[in-house]
Amino acid sequence: MDIIKEIKASFKNGSVLTKLIYINLFLFLGLGISFSIIYLMNGNLAKLTYWFDLPASISILIKKPWTIITYMFTHFKFLHLLFNVLVLYWFGKIFLQYLTQKQLLGVYLTGGIVGAAFFVIAYNIFPVFAPVAGISSAVGASASIMAIIFTLAILVPKHEIRLMLIGKVKIIYLAIIVAAIDIISIPYNNAGGHIAHIGGAAYGVVFALLYKDGKDISAWITKIFDAIINLF
């Protein structure tokens, strides 16, 4: 019970970055336990995933618009979660050296929303996706994380990150390499995921460029969250 109390205290008193990581972890654990129970009861897993994954089909998305938010906190595979949480932690810490906690939340959420838009639009305009658009979906924090990375790449391009076996690398070069990998990987696997990542990256670039001019295009969503929190 002490562990539970410590976790609650850590979440309550933690930074926005801590809260984002906890939400991703808690949702993964909750879904994982639920999946195991449903599996053992010979139930339908799709009925649970329906509430969290982002559908490529516009007609389905209209029926569950909340998934534009829930998908960016949802992971079904442990390695997917582990990688995203680690990268979110590393780049989130750097982000908070230069910008505020509210801006971290804003970029995470709006970057994820733009990534979702890229995913849905791509699956509804490119002919290659036509046969699978009705059954495809997306989950994961990657688009949100790409938004954070590319915000930093534009605002502080010379910030150096130490990578094992490589040494120090400027964040702008790392961002370019990651984006290039996403682009060239589209024809081979997880095309929708890579497209969503590109959407998040594009948002990060736009956010950073406008931020340099004194405009914070993520502020609207943090105001909404503040208003919701104030209701309680």
Protein Blocks (a to p, Z undefined) as FASTA:
>chain_A
ZZmmmmmmmmmmmcfklmmmmmmmmmmmmmmmmmmmmmmnopafklmmmmmpccfblklm
mmmmmlmmmmmmgcfbfklmmmmmmmmmmmmmmmmmmmcfklmmmmmmmmmmmmmmmmmm
mmmmgmklmmmmmmgccedjklmmmmmmmmmmmmmmmbccddehkbpcdfklmmmmmmmm
mmmmmmmgoklmmmmmmmmmmmmmmmmmmmmnopafklmmmmmmmmmmmmZZ
